[in-house]
Amino acid sequence: MATSKRSLQRLLSRVCMETRRTYGVPPQGHGHKSSPLSSSQHLINLEYEYSAHNYHPVPIVFSQAKGSSIWDPEGNKYLDFLSAYSAVNQGHCHPRIMKALQDQAEKLTLSSRAFYNDRFPVFAEHITNMFGYDMVLPMNTGAEGVETALKLARKWGYEKKKIPIDEASSSKQLSTIILAMEIAHGMFIDQDYNHNWVFLVFSKLFIIFYLIIGLSTRFFEFEKSILEWVIRPSLLKMVTILFGWQVIIPPDGYLKTVRDLCSKYNILMIADEIQTGLARTGKMLACDWEQVRPDVVILGKALGGGVIPVSAVLADKDVMLCIRPGEHGSTFGGNPLASEVAIASLDVIKEEGLAERSDHLGQEFRHQLLKVQQQFPDIIKEVRGRGLFNAVEFNSKTLSSVSAYDICLKLKERGVLAKPTHDTIVRLTPPLCMSSDELQEGSKTLHEVLELDLPKMQKAKPEKMSSIASTTCDLCKLLMFKLR
């Protein structure tokens, strides 16, 4: 155990000390060499020693950030192509958001919902007017927002749809089904386990996440059988749409079809817009691309401007008032500090035209990435995205033993920060304030990694054996076969 631990620490040390490209002049305070106790490697070792190992970070330590740029403790500058999973759509440390935080922090930070405060009512009016819903239920993290939406749907199912309470917890009658693209928001499942079906227990309900692999246009070939299965249980009360980690773009008309089915069968449509919302895809909400109005919308991440966790669940009174005092709450939800920051975050998105900017720059960026794909057609399987919500999927066969994580390590060495999704996908989701030149630098760096670094990595790493057979159950094999 101790030997393997030391080996991993040596590996992290070696990766962290690789050559990196720097850009421009470091900000004030980063022009000097960091002390041993504040060095990147020391901090990585501390986290490895004292923090749970529930993440596998790219070995770079953030020390300072501004806009779309990151500096590590040694003063090296990087371009951020992850945006903290879309939490900093407005850019790191946006001056207007920071001012809102600082000014409010000096006056009042917390009241709890046991009392009123002078900022939450203003935020509640602001966000409901902006998105066209009657009411908002404030929370803190995206995971809390999802939990709140599920609880709200359960209450609505009992009270409005008249689902019998004694049947709702029965494993024979499934009272809640979520049609989803990805597992997210605190419900992460390792790749070895997320083959098509994942059973989770939420309160006394069985929730089924059905992962439609690929969601290509061929989804419509199976639409009838899938949707018949989805709507068959008599106790079905909601469908939640999650588009996240793999940046899978649904075919035209998909969201409208879901909306029509939910309306027809009296099912709540819940749109998880925590990552895709707030201008990320080129619209304020991803659902806006099809002019679809969900029954419930979950917002988070960029709602806090990358400064403080803020999430919100939006719905009309017919749904929202199913929850009464004492049935759901949060000590910090709707606190004045978060409310003021959220108001500023929304105003920045609107006033700086970040949705329009994301749409325009996203088209430009995908054009650049498609040029890279044309030069490496055997390596890049697909470039996809909408707005500045993009991904590059690699061909696993031509990558051989190299993974998307390995590619991200090389991107990091060349000054670009991105994060892999599974073994073959790299997400490219920069802050919406990123310049055209910086986007060009990102696509150029990816080209350099594929041209110069990938051949060396393929020679250095032995070919790995496929583990599909040992990790895929019979049901999964059958479903994967049907979707081919």
C-alpha positions as CSV (number, residue, x, y, z in Angstrom):
1,M,0.0,0.0,0.0
2,A,2.7,2.4,1.0
3,T,4.8,1.5,-2.1
4,S,1.9,2.2,-4.5
5,K,1.2,5.5,-2.7
6,R,4.8,6.6,-3.1
7,S,4.7,5.5,-6.8
8,L,1.6,7.6,-7.5
9,Q,3.2,10.6,-5.8
10,R,6.3,10.2,-7.9
11,L,4.2,10.1,-11.0
12,L,2.3,13.2,-10.0
13,S,5.5,15.0,-9.3
14,R,6.9,14.0,-12.7
15,V,3.8,15.1,-14.6
16,C,3.6,18.4,-12.6
17,M,7.2,19.3,-13.4
18,E,6.8,18.8,-17.2
19,T,7.6,21.7,-19.5
20,R,4.7,24.2,-19.8
21,R,4.2,27.1,-22.2
22,T,3.5,30.4,-20.5
23,Y,1.6,33.4,-21.9
24,G,2.1,37.1,-21.2
25,V,3.2,38.5,-17.9
26,P,2.1,36.9,-14.6
27,P,-0.2,39.1,-12.5
28,Q,1.1,40.9,-9.5
29,G,2.4,38.5,-6.8
30,H,3.3,35.7,-9.3
31,G,6.5,37.0,-10.7
32,H,8.6,35.2,-8.1
33,K,9.4,31.6,-7.5
34,S,7.0,29.9,-5.1
35,S,8.3,28.7,-1.8
36,P,8.5,24.9,-1.2
37,L,5.4,25.0,1.0
38,S,3.3,26.8,-1.6
39,S,4.7,24.9,-4.7
40,S,2.3,23.1,-6.9
41,Q,3.8,19.7,-6.1
42,H,3.6,20.2,-2.3
43,L,-0.1,21.3,-2.6
44,I,-0.9,18.3,-4.8
45,N,0.7,16.0,-2.3
46,L,-1.2,17.6,0.6
47,E,-4.5,17.1,-1.2
48,Y,-3.6,13.5,-2.0
49,E,-2.8,12.8,1.6
50,Y,-5.7,14.5,3.3
51,S,-8.6,14.6,0.8
52,A,-10.9,11.8,-0.3
53,H,-9.9,10.4,-3.7
54,N,-13.2,11.1,-5.4
55,Y,-11.6,13.2,-8.2
56,H,-8.8,12.5,-10.6
57,P,-7.6,16.1,-11.3
58,V,-5.3,17.2,-14.1
59,P,-2.1,18.0,-12.1
60,I,-2.2,21.8,-12.2
61,V,-2.8,24.0,-9.2
62,F,-5.0,27.2,-9.6
63,S,-3.5,30.1,-7.7
64,Q,-5.0,33.1,-9.4
65,A,-7.4,33.7,-12.3
66,K,-8.8,36.5,-14.4
67,G,-11.2,36.2,-17.3
68,S,-10.2,33.1,-19.2
69,S,-6.7,32.9,-17.8
70,I,-5.3,30.8,-14.9
71,W,-1.9,31.1,-13.1
72,D,-0.3,28.4,-11.0
73,P,1.8,29.1,-7.9
74,E,5.0,29.2,-10.0
75,G,3.5,32.0,-12.2
76,N,2.8,29.8,-15.3
77,K,-0.2,31.0,-17.3
78,Y,-2.9,28.8,-18.8
79,L,-6.0,29.1,-20.9
80,D,-9.1,27.7,-19.2
81,F,-11.2,25.5,-21.5
82,L,-13.3,24.0,-18.7
83,S,-14.8,27.0,-16.9
84,A,-15.3,24.9,-13.7
85,Y,-17.9,22.9,-15.6
86,S,-19.6,26.1,-16.8
87,A,-19.7,27.8,-13.4
88,V,-17.6,30.7,-14.7
89,N,-19.4,31.5,-17.9
90,Q,-18.9,35.2,-17.1
91,G,-15.2,34.7,-16.7
92,H,-13.1,34.3,-13.5
93,C,-13.4,37.0,-11.0
94,H,-15.6,39.3,-13.1
95,P,-15.2,42.8,-11.6
96,R,-18.9,43.5,-11.4
97,I,-19.7,40.2,-9.7
98,M,-16.7,40.6,-7.3
99,K,-17.9,44.1,-6.4
100,A,-21.4,42.8,-5.6
101,L,-19.8,40.1,-3.4
102,Q,-17.6,42.5,-1.6
103,D,-20.2,45.2,-1.0
104,Q,-22.8,42.8,0.3
105,A,-20.3,40.8,2.4
106,E,-19.6,44.0,4.4
107,K,-23.4,44.5,5.1
108,L,-25.1,41.2,5.6
109,T,-24.3,37.6,4.6
110,L,-26.9,35.3,6.2
111,S,-30.3,35.6,7.8
112,S,-31.6,32.0,7.2
113,R,-35.2,31.7,5.9
114,A,-36.5,31.9,9.4
115,F,-36.5,35.7,8.8
116,Y,-36.7,37.9,5.7
117,N,-33.7,39.7,4.3
118,D,-33.6,42.6,1.9
119,R,-31.9,40.9,-1.1
120,F,-33.7,37.6,-1.7
121,P,-37.1,39.1,-2.6
122,V,-35.3,41.3,-5.2
123,F,-33.5,38.3,-6.6
124,A,-36.7,36.2,-6.6
125,E,-38.5,38.9,-8.7
126,H,-35.5,39.3,-10.9
127,I,-35.0,35.7,-11.9
128,T,-38.7,34.8,-12.2
129,N,-39.3,37.7,-14.5
130,M,-36.2,36.9,-16.6
131,F,-37.2,33.3,-17.2
132,G,-41.0,33.7,-17.2
133,Y,-41.9,31.5,-14.2
134,D,-44.2,32.3,-11.3
135,M,-41.9,31.3,-8.4
136,V,-38.4,30.2,-7.4
137,L,-37.1,27.9,-4.7
138,P,-33.5,28.9,-3.9
139,M,-30.8,26.4,-3.0
140,N,-27.0,26.4,-3.0
141,T,-25.4,23.6,-5.2
142,G,-26.6,22.0,-8.3
143,A,-27.0,18.7,-6.5
144,E,-29.4,20.4,-4.1
145,G,-31.3,21.9,-7.0
146,V,-31.8,18.4,-8.5
147,E,-32.9,17.0,-5.2
148,T,-35.3,19.8,-4.8
149,A,-36.8,19.3,-8.2
150,L,-37.2,15.5,-7.5
151,K,-38.9,16.3,-4.2
152,L,-41.1,18.9,-5.8
153,A,-42.2,16.4,-8.5
154,R,-42.9,13.8,-5.9
155,K,-45.2,16.2,-4.0
156,W,-46.9,17.2,-7.3
157,G,-47.4,13.6,-8.2
158,Y,-49.2,12.9,-4.9
159,E,-51.3,16.0,-4.8
160,K,-52.0,16.9,-8.4
161,K,-51.7,13.6,-10.2
162,K,-53.2,11.7,-7.3
163,I,-50.5,9.0,-7.2
164,P,-51.4,6.7,-4.3
165,I,-48.8,7.1,-1.5
166,D,-48.9,3.5,-0.6
167,E,-48.0,2.5,-4.2
168,A,-45.3,5.1,-4.7
169,S,-42.7,3.3,-2.8
170,S,-43.4,-0.1,-4.4
171,S,-40.7,-1.6,-6.5
172,K,-43.4,-3.1,-8.7
173,Q,-44.8,0.3,-9.7
174,L,-42.1,2.8,-10.6
175,S,-43.4,6.2,-9.5
176,T,-40.5,8.3,-10.8
177,I,-38.6,7.8,-14.0
178,I,-35.9,10.1,-15.3
179,L,-35.0,10.1,-18.9
180,A,-31.4,11.3,-18.9
181,M,-28.3,11.6,-21.0
182,E,-25.8,11.6,-18.1
183,I,-25.5,11.0,-14.4
184,A,-24.5,14.2,-12.7
185,H,-24.8,16.4,-9.6
186,G,-23.5,14.2,-6.9
187,M,-24.7,11.0,-8.5
188,F,-21.5,10.0,-10.4
189,I,-21.1,6.4,-11.4
190,D,-17.8,5.1,-12.5
191,Q,-17.5,4.2,-16.2
192,D,-17.2,0.6,-15.3
193,Y,-20.8,0.7,-13.9
194,N,-22.7,3.2,-16.1
195,H,-23.7,0.8,-18.9
196,N,-27.2,1.9,-20.0
197,W,-29.0,1.1,-16.7
198,V,-28.2,2.5,-13.3
199,F,-30.5,1.8,-10.3
200,L,-30.3,4.3,-7.5
201,V,-32.4,4.6,-4.4
202,F,-33.7,8.1,-3.7
203,S,-35.7,8.3,-0.5
204,K,-38.2,5.4,-0.9
205,L,-38.4,5.7,-4.7
206,F,-36.6,3.7,-7.3
207,I,-35.2,6.1,-9.9
208,I,-34.1,4.7,-13.2
209,F,-31.6,6.6,-15.3
210,Y,-31.9,5.4,-18.8
211,L,-28.8,6.4,-20.7
212,I,-29.5,6.7,-24.4
213,I,-26.0,6.1,-25.8
214,G,-25.1,8.6,-28.5
215,L,-28.6,10.1,-29.0
216,S,-27.9,10.3,-32.7
217,T,-30.6,10.7,-35.3
218,R,-31.0,6.9,-35.1
219,F,-32.7,7.5,-31.8
220,F,-35.9,8.0,-33.8
221,E,-35.6,4.4,-35.1
222,F,-36.2,3.3,-31.5
223,E,-38.4,6.2,-30.4
224,K,-41.6,4.1,-30.3
225,S,-40.3,1.3,-28.2
226,I,-38.3,3.6,-25.8
227,L,-41.2,6.0,-25.3
228,E,-43.7,3.2,-24.9
229,W,-41.5,1.9,-22.1
230,V,-41.0,5.3,-20.5
231,I,-44.7,6.2,-20.4
232,R,-46.1,2.7,-19.6
233,P,-46.0,2.8,-15.7
234,S,-49.3,4.2,-14.5
235,L,-47.4,6.1,-11.7
236,L,-45.0,7.9,-14.0
237,K,-44.9,11.5,-13.0
238,M,-41.9,13.2,-14.5
239,V,-39.2,13.2,-17.1
240,T,-35.9,15.1,-16.5
241,I,-33.6,16.0,-19.4
242,L,-29.9,16.1,-18.6
243,F,-27.4,17.0,-21.2
244,G,-23.9,17.3,-19.7
245,W,-20.7,15.5,-19.5
246,Q,-20.4,14.0,-23.0
247,V,-21.8,17.2,-24.7
248,I,-24.4,15.2,-26.7
249,I,-26.6,17.4,-28.8
250,P,-30.1,16.0,-29.3
251,P,-31.5,15.9,-32.8
252,D,-33.8,18.7,-33.9
253,G,-37.3,18.2,-32.6
254,Y,-36.2,16.0,-29.7
255,L,-37.0,18.4,-26.9
256,K,-40.3,19.4,-28.5
257,T,-41.3,15.7,-28.7
258,V,-40.5,15.3,-25.0
259,R,-42.6,18.4,-24.3
260,D,-45.5,17.1,-26.3
261,L,-45.4,13.6,-24.7
262,C,-45.2,15.1,-21.2
263,S,-48.2,17.3,-21.9
264,K,-50.1,14.4,-23.4
265,Y,-49.6,12.1,-20.5
266,N,-49.6,14.7,-17.7
267,I,-45.9,14.2,-16.8
268,L,-43.7,17.0,-15.4
269,M,-40.9,17.9,-17.8
270,I,-37.9,19.0,-15.7
271,A,-35.0,20.6,-17.5
272,D,-31.7,20.4,-15.8
273,E,-30.0,23.5,-17.1
274,I,-27.3,23.7,-14.5
275,Q,-24.5,23.3,-17.0
276,T,-26.3,24.0,-20.3
277,G,-28.2,27.1,-19.1
278,L,-27.2,30.7,-18.6
279,A,-25.9,31.3,-22.1
280,R,-23.5,28.3,-22.4
281,T,-25.1,26.9,-25.6
282,G,-25.8,30.3,-27.2
283,K,-29.2,30.8,-25.6
284,M,-30.2,31.7,-22.1
285,L,-31.5,28.1,-21.8
286,A,-30.7,25.1,-24.0
287,C,-34.4,24.5,-24.3
288,D,-34.8,27.9,-25.9
289,W,-33.3,26.4,-29.1
290,E,-36.6,24.6,-29.7
291,Q,-38.7,27.2,-27.9
292,V,-39.7,24.6,-25.3
293,R,-41.0,25.6,-21.9
294,P,-40.4,22.9,-19.3
295,D,-42.6,22.7,-16.2
296,V,-39.6,23.0,-14.0
297,V,-36.1,24.4,-14.7
298,I,-33.0,23.8,-12.5
299,L,-30.3,26.5,-12.6
300,G,-26.9,26.6,-10.9
301,K,-23.2,26.9,-11.5
302,A,-23.0,30.2,-13.5
303,L,-25.8,31.6,-11.4
304,G,-23.2,32.2,-8.8
305,G,-20.7,33.7,-11.2
306,G,-18.0,31.3,-10.1
307,V,-17.9,33.2,-6.8
308,I,-20.4,31.5,-4.5
309,P,-22.7,28.4,-4.9
310,V,-26.2,29.4,-6.0
311,S,-28.9,27.2,-7.4
312,A,-32.5,27.8,-8.2
313,V,-35.6,25.7,-9.1
314,L,-38.2,27.6,-11.2
315,A,-41.8,26.6,-11.7
316,D,-45.3,28.0,-11.8
317,K,-47.5,28.1,-8.7
318,D,-49.5,25.0,-9.6
319,V,-46.3,23.0,-9.1
320,M,-44.3,25.1,-6.7
321,L,-47.0,25.6,-4.1
322,C,-47.2,21.8,-3.6
323,I,-44.3,22.3,-1.1
324,R,-45.4,24.0,2.1
325,P,-43.5,25.5,5.1
326,G,-41.5,22.9,6.9
327,E,-41.4,20.4,4.0
328,H,-38.2,21.5,2.3
329,G,-35.6,24.1,3.3
330,S,-32.0,25.2,3.3
331,T,-30.2,27.4,5.9
332,F,-28.1,29.1,3.3
333,G,-30.6,29.0,0.4
334,G,-31.7,32.5,-0.6
335,N,-29.1,34.1,1.7
336,P,-28.5,37.8,0.9
337,L,-24.9,37.3,-0.2
338,A,-25.8,34.7,-2.7
339,S,-28.9,36.6,-3.9
340,E,-26.8,39.8,-4.6
341,V,-24.2,37.8,-6.4
342,A,-26.8,36.0,-8.5
343,I,-28.5,39.3,-9.5
344,A,-25.1,40.6,-10.7
345,S,-24.3,37.3,-12.5
346,L,-27.6,37.4,-14.4
347,D,-27.1,41.1,-15.3
348,V,-23.6,40.4,-16.6
349,I,-24.9,37.7,-18.9
350,K,-27.7,39.9,-20.3
351,E,-25.8,43.2,-20.5
352,E,-22.7,41.8,-22.1
353,G,-24.7,39.7,-24.6
354,L,-22.9,36.5,-23.5
355,A,-25.6,34.2,-25.1
356,E,-25.1,35.8,-28.5
357,R,-21.3,35.8,-28.0
358,S,-21.4,32.1,-27.1
359,D,-23.4,31.3,-30.3
360,H,-21.1,33.3,-32.5
361,L,-17.8,32.2,-31.0
362,G,-19.0,28.6,-30.8
363,Q,-19.6,28.4,-34.5
364,E,-16.1,29.9,-35.0
365,F,-14.5,27.5,-32.6
366,R,-16.2,24.4,-34.1
367,H,-15.0,25.5,-37.6
368,Q,-11.4,25.6,-36.2
369,L,-11.9,22.1,-34.6
370,L,-13.3,20.7,-37.8
371,K,-10.1,21.8,-39.6
372,V,-8.1,19.9,-37.1
373,Q,-10.3,16.9,-37.6
374,Q,-9.7,17.1,-41.4
375,Q,-6.0,16.8,-40.8
376,F,-6.5,13.9,-38.3
377,P,-9.6,12.1,-39.7
378,D,-8.5,8.7,-38.3
379,I,-7.9,10.1,-34.8
380,I,-10.9,12.5,-34.3
381,K,-14.2,10.7,-34.6
382,E,-16.5,13.7,-34.1
383,V,-16.6,17.4,-33.2
384,R,-19.9,18.4,-31.7
385,G,-21.4,21.2,-29.7
386,R,-23.6,24.2,-29.5
387,G,-22.4,27.6,-28.5
388,L,-19.3,27.3,-26.4
389,F,-20.4,23.9,-25.1
390,N,-18.2,21.6,-27.2
391,A,-16.4,18.3,-27.3
392,V,-14.0,16.4,-29.4
393,E,-14.5,12.6,-29.4
394,F,-11.5,10.5,-30.4
395,N,-11.4,7.1,-32.2
396,S,-10.6,4.6,-29.5
397,K,-9.0,2.2,-31.9
398,T,-6.6,4.8,-33.4
399,L,-5.8,6.2,-30.0
400,S,-4.7,2.7,-29.0
401,S,-3.4,2.8,-25.4
402,V,-3.7,6.6,-25.1
403,S,-6.7,8.1,-23.3
404,A,-8.4,11.4,-23.4
405,Y,-6.8,12.1,-20.0
406,D,-3.4,11.6,-21.5
407,I,-4.3,14.1,-24.2
408,C,-5.4,16.6,-21.6
409,L,-2.1,16.2,-19.8
410,K,-0.3,17.2,-23.0
411,L,-2.7,20.1,-23.6
412,K,-1.9,21.3,-20.1
413,E,1.9,21.1,-20.8
414,R,1.3,23.4,-23.7
415,G,-0.8,25.8,-21.7
416,V,-4.4,24.7,-22.3
417,L,-6.6,23.3,-19.6
418,A,-9.3,20.8,-20.5
419,K,-10.9,17.8,-18.8
420,P,-11.6,14.4,-20.3
421,T,-15.0,12.7,-20.2
422,H,-14.6,8.9,-20.2
423,D,-11.7,7.6,-22.2
424,T,-12.2,9.2,-25.6
425,I,-13.9,12.6,-25.1
426,V,-12.4,16.0,-24.2
427,R,-14.8,18.7,-23.2
428,L,-13.9,22.2,-24.5
429,T,-16.1,24.7,-22.6
430,P,-14.2,28.0,-22.1
431,P,-15.5,31.1,-20.3
432,L,-17.9,33.0,-22.6
433,C,-15.6,36.0,-22.4
434,M,-12.7,34.2,-24.1
435,S,-11.4,36.0,-27.2
436,S,-11.2,34.7,-30.7
437,D,-7.4,34.7,-30.5
438,E,-7.5,32.5,-27.4
439,L,-10.0,30.1,-29.0
440,Q,-7.6,29.9,-32.0
441,E,-4.7,29.2,-29.5
442,G,-6.8,26.3,-28.1
443,S,-7.5,24.6,-31.4
444,K,-3.9,25.2,-32.5
445,T,-2.6,23.5,-29.3
446,L,-4.9,20.5,-29.9
447,H,-3.4,20.2,-33.4
448,E,0.1,20.3,-31.9
449,V,-0.7,17.6,-29.4
450,L,-2.1,15.3,-32.0
451,E,0.8,16.0,-34.4
452,L,3.8,16.0,-32.1
453,D,2.8,14.4,-28.8
454,L,0.4,11.6,-29.7
455,P,2.8,9.5,-31.7
456,K,5.3,9.6,-28.9
457,M,2.7,8.6,-26.3
458,Q,1.5,5.7,-28.5
459,K,5.0,4.4,-28.8
460,A,5.7,4.7,-25.1
461,K,2.5,3.0,-23.8
462,P,1.8,-0.7,-24.3
463,E,-1.5,-1.5,-25.9
464,K,-4.2,-2.1,-23.3
465,M,-6.6,-5.0,-23.3
466,S,-10.3,-4.2,-23.7
467,S,-12.4,-4.6,-20.5
468,I,-15.8,-4.4,-22.1
469,A,-16.5,-8.1,-21.8
470,S,-15.8,-8.2,-18.1
471,T,-17.8,-5.1,-17.2
472,T,-20.9,-5.3,-19.4
473,C,-23.9,-7.3,-18.2
474,D,-26.1,-9.3,-20.5
475,L,-28.8,-6.7,-20.5
476,C,-26.3,-4.0,-21.5
477,K,-24.9,-6.0,-24.3
478,L,-28.4,-6.5,-25.6
479,L,-29.2,-2.8,-25.4
480,M,-25.9,-1.8,-27.0
481,F,-26.6,-4.2,-29.9
482,K,-30.0,-2.7,-30.5
483,L,-28.7,0.8,-30.6
484,R,-26.0,0.0,-33.2
